[in-house]
Amino acid sequence: MIHASLKQLSIALAARSVSSVELTTQFLDRIDALNPALNAFITVDRAAALAQAAAADARLAQGDASPLTGIPLAHKDIFVTRGLRTTCASHMLEHYVSPFDAHVVEQFKAAGAVTLGKTNMDEFAMGSSNETSFFGSVKNPWDTRAVPGGSSGGSAAAVAARLAPMATGTDTGGSIRQPAALCGISGLKPTYGVVSRYGMIAFASSLDQGGPMAKSAEDLALMLNAMAGFDARDSTSLERPKEDYTRDLEQPLAGLRVGVPKEHFGEGLNADVAAAVEAALAEYQKLGAQLVDISLPNSRLSVPAYYVIAPAEASSNLSRFDGVRYGHRAAEYTDLQDMYKKSRAEGFGAEVKRRILIGTYVLSHGYYDAYYLKAQKLRRLIAQDFARAFESCDIILGPTAPSVAFNLGEKSDDPVKMYLNDIYTIAANLAGLPAMSIPCGFGAGGLPVGLHMVGNYFAESRMLNAAHRYQRATDWHTRAPSI
């Protein structure tokens, strides 16, 4: 059952050919066996998971079930969970247990999904390789010498290694899509505001967005049906009619206009990745889609704009972690100011400190106009590029990352080189657009390659349709590491 789709699992549970307790036990046993080598999970609560599974079996027996009832789920350790540790992979929150659930967690509980545990991540979601976690690096299941991508690397590795059939992630600059690409799974970042950020510990509030991670586009659609929806507790949550994201999955692709940005196929893109993506574009043509050359001229500025805006917002958001109300507090200090300094110095890792310092600098007097304000103007230009592109195309396709997964430690000493790994994904966050990554082949070392897709605002159903039809014609999404 570990390779079954969410739809197949739902049918099996409804038919009572397998119980949720049996299914949950199978995944828990697999976590026990493989997690020591992969480090994908930070916290697993077997007893609570089995209790939830038993409750799901009771719902199924009563005929009171949703499509996800009884199916195991892993949450990125950035979504607060009542009664279960939420660490953000940081020493600062190592022992924090939330008194409430995030909206996303509530939605999956209401759907009857079973929480296996909390997945490892880059500390406070700051990173592209899952190497900044206080709890150690996550390993890529395809090659444990390689990174899984970040910051949702634990969720991606868990799904790829079949430790969980589905997982939640968050995406601030590519943190769902990039690890999905490097681990050979599917991942979706919805339009900003479609999924509530309530209870999702903030990194950069105008960029953060929660989303689903699973094996296929069909699985993502089922998950998004549960995740999406208005939440009055989040001021950025969009009040709009509820959608069924599975409704258009089977629509033919004849007449679909696929934009191919020339800027994403030039210098910096590895040949093996380019070959896999070009083969995927050719497959779309076979399926009836029309390729359209487009230009996103300001996309090259997305990385510098992002690394001004995101650290600025992080500097503000992380100021709450001061050792006073909750989180790590230094054992020894002389006065309140000394407690602040020592608690934050001990509680935060190097990458988080780097971004706090950058953010504080660009917001400081004399530098706000020179850096932060200019970055926001670039953000508007990037959004306008997409608006022009969507006048001539329906979706945009290209590579998710410039290379396959690189080795652990390979870019740790060069933050700029690490940041450039998100060069194709960041622009969608700056514009607030929906975007996703699906497997489209393999590159150097037999490592997965991801195909990146961007849609216009609220075009998730169209994107999921395009991804699903491609996955009906190919089998890349069914491949699993031999672990």
Long-range contacts (C-beta under 8 A, 24 or more apart in sequence): 1-26, 2-26, 2-27, 2-30, 2-162, 2-165, 3-162, 3-478, 3-480, 4-165, 5-215, 5-216, 5-218, 5-219, 6-67, 6-68, 6-71, 6-165, 6-166, 6-214, 6-218, 6-219, 6-222, 6-223, 7-67, 7-218, 7-219, 7-222, 9-70, 9-71, 9-165, 10-67, 10-68, 10-69, 10-71, 10-222, 13-56, 13-60, 13-65, 13-69, 13-70, 13-71, 14-60, 14-65, 16-60, 16-61, 19-53, 19-57, 19-70, 20-53, 20-54, 20-56, 20-57, 20-60, 20-69, 20-70, 20-71, 20-114, 21-50, 21-53, 21-54, 21-57, 23-53, 23-70, 23-71, 23-72, 24-49, 24-50, 24-52, 24-53, 24-72, 24-114, 24-116, 25-50, 25-53, 27-72, 27-116, 27-163, 27-164, 27-165, 28-116, 30-161, 30-162, 30-163, 31-116, 31-117, 31-163, 31-164, 34-161, 34-163, 34-483, 35-163, 37-139, 37-144, 37-483, 38-138, 38-139, 38-141, 38-144, 38-157, 38-158, 38-161, 38-163, 38-483, 39-120, 39-135, 39-136, 39-137, 39-138, 39-139, 39-154, 40-119, 40-120, 40-138, 40-148, 40-153, 40-154, 40-155, 40-157, 40-158, 40-161, 40-163, 41-74, 41-116, 41-117, 41-118, 41-119, 41-120, 41-154, 41-158, 41-163, 42-77, 42-85, 42-87, 42-89, 42-117, 42-118, 42-119, 42-120, 42-133, 42-135, 42-154, 43-77, 43-84, 43-85, 43-87, 43-117, 43-118, 44-116, 44-117, 44-118, 45-84, 45-115, 45-117, 48-83, 48-84, 48-115, 49-114, 49-115, 49-116, 49-117, 52-114, 52-115, 53-114, 55-112, 56-112, 56-113, 56-114, 59-112, 65-112, 66-111, 66-112, 66-226, 67-111, 67-222, 67-225, 68-108, 68-111, 68-112, 68-113, 68-222, 68-223, 68-226, 69-111, 69-112, 69-113, 70-112, 70-113, 70-114, 71-113, 71-114, 71-165, 71-166, 72-113, 72-114, 72-115, 72-116, 72-164, 72-165, 72-166, 73-108, 73-113, 73-114, 73-115, 73-116, 73-164, 73-165, 73-166, 73-167, 73-168, 74-115, 74-116, 74-117, 74-118, 74-119, 74-154, 74-155, 74-158, 74-159, 74-163, 74-164, 74-166, 74-167, 74-168, 75-104, 75-105, 75-108, 75-115, 75-117, 75-118, 75-119, 75-167, 75-168, 76-118, 76-119, 76-121, 76-152, 76-154, 76-155, 76-167, 76-168, 76-169, 76-170, 77-118, 77-119, 77-120, 77-121, 77-154, 78-121, 78-124, 78-125, 78-170, 78-200, 78-201, 79-104, 79-105, 79-168, 79-170, 79-199, 79-200, 79-201, 79-210, 80-105, 80-199, 80-200, 80-201, 81-105, 81-115, 81-118, 84-115, 84-117, 84-118, 85-118, 86-118, 86-201, 87-118, 87-134, 87-135, 88-121, 88-123, 88-124, 88-125, 88-201, 89-120, 89-121, 89-122, 89-123, 89-124, 89-132, 89-133, 89-134, 89-135, 90-123, 90-124, 90-134, 90-347, 90-348, 90-349, 90-352, 91-134, 91-328, 91-346, 91-347, 91-348, 91-349, 92-321, 92-327, 92-328, 92-344, 92-347, 92-348, 93-201, 93-321, 93-326, 93-327, 93-328, 94-134, 94-328, 96-326, 96-327, 98-199, 100-199, 101-199, 102-196, 102-198, 102-199, 102-200, 103-196, 103-197, 103-198, 103-199, 103-200, 103-231, 103-233, 103-234, 104-168, 104-195, 104-196, 104-199, 104-200, 104-210, 104-227, 105-199, 107-226, 107-227, 107-229, 108-168, 108-226, 108-227, 110-226, 111-226, 113-166, 113-226, 116-163, 116-164, 119-152, 119-154, 119-155, 119-157, 119-158, 119-167, 120-153, 120-154, 121-150, 121-151, 121-152, 121-153, 121-154, 121-155, 122-150, 122-151, 122-153, 122-175, 122-351, 123-348, 123-349, 123-351, 123-352, 124-201, 124-203, 124-314, 124-318, 124-352, 125-151, 125-152, 125-170, 125-172, 125-175, 125-203, 125-208, 126-151, 126-203, 126-314, 126-351, 126-352, 126-355, 127-151, 127-351, 127-418, 128-174, 128-175, 128-178, 128-418, 128-419, 128-421, 128-422, 129-153, 129-406, 129-408, 129-411, 129-412, 129-418, 129-421, 130-154, 130-179, 131-408, 131-409, 131-412, 132-349, 132-350, 132-351, 132-352, 134-349, 137-408, 139-408, 140-182, 140-183, 140-405, 140-447, 141-183, 141-481, 141-483, 142-183, 142-184, 142-405, 142-446, 142-447, 142-448, 142-481, 143-405, 143-445, 143-446, 143-447, 145-407, 145-408, 146-182, 146-405, 146-406, 146-407, 146-408, 146-445, 146-447, 147-182, 147-405, 147-406, 147-407, 147-408, 147-410, 148-179, 148-182, 148-183, 148-405, 149-178, 149-179, 149-180, 149-181, 149-182, 149-183, 149-401, 149-405, 150-175, 150-178, 150-179, 151-175, 151-179, 152-176, 152-179, 152-180, 152-187, 152-213, 153-179, 153-183, 155-179, 155-213, 156-180, 156-182, 156-183, 156-185, 156-187, 156-213, 157-183, 159-183, 159-185, 159-213, 159-214, 159-215, 160-184, 160-185, 160-480, 160-481, 161-480, 161-481, 161-483, 162-480, 165-214, 165-215, 165-219, 166-212, 166-213, 166-214, 166-219, 166-223, 167-212, 167-213, 167-214, 168-210, 168-211, 168-212, 168-213, 168-227, 169-210, 169-211, 169-212, 169-213, 170-200, 170-203, 170-208, 170-209, 170-210, 170-211, 171-208, 171-209, 171-210, 171-211, 171-425, 171-429, 172-203, 172-204, 172-207, 172-208, 172-209, 172-310, 172-429, 173-207, 173-306, 173-310, 173-422, 173-425, 173-426, 173-429, 174-400, 174-422, 174-424, 174-425, 174-426, 174-429, 176-211, 176-213, 176-437, 177-400, 177-425, 177-435, 177-436, 177-437, 177-450, 177-452, 178-400, 178-401, 178-421, 178-422, 178-425, 178-437, 178-450, 179-213, 180-213, 180-400, 180-436, 180-437, 180-438, 180-450, 181-400, 181-401, 181-437, 181-439, 181-448, 181-449, 181-450, 181-452, 182-401, 182-404, 182-405, 182-447, 182-448, 182-450, 183-405, 183-448, 184-439, 184-448, 184-450, 184-476, 184-477, 184-479, 184-481, 185-213, 185-214, 185-215, 185-439, 185-477, 186-213, 186-214, 186-215, 186-216, 186-217, 186-219, 186-220, 186-436, 186-437, 186-438, 186-439, 186-467, 186-471, 186-477, 187-211, 187-212, 187-213, 187-214, 187-220, 187-436, 187-437, 188-212, 188-213, 188-220, 188-224, 188-434, 188-435, 188-436, 188-460, 188-463, 188-464, 189-428, 189-429, 189-434, 189-435, 189-436, 190-224, 190-227, 190-228, 190-434, 190-460, 191-238, 191-432, 191-433, 191-434, 191-457, 191-458, 191-459, 191-460, 192-236, 192-429, 192-432, 192-433, 193-236, 193-237, 193-238, 193-432, 194-228, 194-238, 194-434, 194-458, 194-460, 195-224, 195-227, 195-228, 196-229, 196-230, 196-231, 196-233, 196-234, 196-237, 197-234, 197-236, 197-237, 198-231, 198-233, 198-234, 198-237, 202-313, 202-317, 203-310, 203-313, 203-314, 203-317, 204-309, 204-310, 204-311, 204-313, 204-314, 204-317, 205-236, 205-313, 205-317, 206-309, 206-313, 207-306, 207-309, 207-310, 207-313, 207-429, 207-430, 209-429, 215-477, 215-478, 216-468, 216-471, 216-477, 217-249, 217-436, 217-438, 217-464, 217-467, 217-468, 217-471, 217-477, 218-246, 218-249, 218-464, 218-468, 218-471, 220-245, 220-436, 220-464, 220-467, 221-245, 221-246, 221-249, 221-461, 221-464, 221-468, 222-246, 224-460, 224-464, 240-458, 243-460, 243-461, 245-460, 245-461, 245-464, 246-464, 247-461, 248-461, 248-462, 248-464, 248-465, 249-464, 249-465, 249-468, 249-469, 250-465, 250-468, 250-469, 251-465, 251-469, 252-287, 252-288, 252-469, 253-284, 253-287, 253-288, 253-289, 253-465, 253-466, 253-469, 254-287, 254-288, 254-289, 255-288, 255-289, 255-290, 256-284, 256-288, 256-289, 256-290, 256-394, 256-395, 256-466, 257-289, 257-290, 257-292, 257-392, 257-393, 257-394, 257-395, 258-284, 258-289, 258-290, 258-291, 258-292, 258-393, 258-394, 258-395, 258-396, 258-397, 258-466, 259-292, 259-293, 259-294, 259-389, 259-390, 259-392, 259-393, 259-394, 259-395, 259-396, 259-397, 260-291, 260-292, 260-293, 260-294, 260-396, 260-397, 260-398, 261-294, 261-295, 261-296, 261-299, 261-389, 261-396, 261-398, 262-293, 262-294, 262-295, 263-295, 263-296, 263-297, 263-299, 263-300, 264-296, 264-299, 264-398, 264-399, 264-424, 264-452, 265-398, 265-399, 268-402, 268-420, 268-423, 269-399, 269-402, 270-402, 270-403, 270-404, 270-443, 270-444, 272-404, 272-443, 272-444, 272-449, 273-399, 273-401, 273-402, 273-403, 273-404, 273-443, 273-449, 274-399, 275-441, 275-443, 276-440, 276-441, 276-442, 276-443, 276-449, 276-451, 277-397, 277-398, 277-399, 277-440, 277-449, 277-451, 279-440, 279-441, 280-397, 280-440, 280-441, 280-451, 280-470, 281-397, 283-470, 283-473, 283-474, 284-397, 284-466, 284-470, 286-473, 287-469, 287-470, 287-473, 289-466, 292-392, 292-393, 294-389, 294-392, 294-393, 294-396, 295-385, 295-389, 296-382, 296-385, 296-386, 296-389, 296-396, 296-427, 297-385, 298-378, 298-381, 298-382, 298-385, 299-382, 299-385, 299-423, 299-427, 301-378, 301-381, 301-382, 302-378, 302-382, 302-423, 302-426, 302-427, 302-430, 303-419, 303-420, 303-422, 303-423, 303-426, 304-375, 304-378, 305-375, 305-378, 305-379, 305-382, 305-430, 306-375, 306-422, 306-426, 306-429, 306-430, 307-358, 307-419, 308-358, 308-362, 308-371, 308-372, 308-374, 308-375, 309-372, 309-375, 309-376, 309-379, 309-430, 310-355, 310-359, 311-355, 311-356, 311-358, 311-359, 311-362, 312-358, 312-359, 312-362, 312-363, 312-372, 313-359, 314-352, 314-355, 314-356, 314-359, 315-355, 315-356, 315-358, 315-359, 315-360, 315-363, 316-359, 316-363, 318-348, 318-352, 318-356, 321-347, 321-348, 323-347, 351-415, 354-415, 379-430, 379-431, 382-427, 382-430, 382-431, 383-430, 383-431, 383-432, 385-427, 386-427, 386-431, 386-433, 386-454, 386-456, 390-456, 394-455, 394-456, 394-459, 394-462, 395-453, 395-454, 395-455, 395-459, 395-462, 395-463, 395-466, 396-453, 396-454, 396-455, 397-451, 397-452, 397-453, 398-424, 398-451, 398-452, 399-424, 399-449, 399-450, 399-451, 399-452, 400-424, 400-425, 400-437, 400-449, 400-450, 400-451, 400-452, 401-425, 401-450, 403-443, 403-444, 404-442, 404-443, 404-444, 404-445, 404-447, 404-448, 404-449, 405-447, 405-448, 424-452, 425-452, 427-454, 428-454, 432-457, 433-457, 434-458, 434-459, 434-460, 434-463, 435-463, 436-463, 436-464, 436-467, 438-467, 438-470, 438-471, 438-476, 438-477, 439-476, 439-477, 439-479, 440-470, 440-474, 440-476, 441-476, 442-476, 442-479, 448-476, 448-479
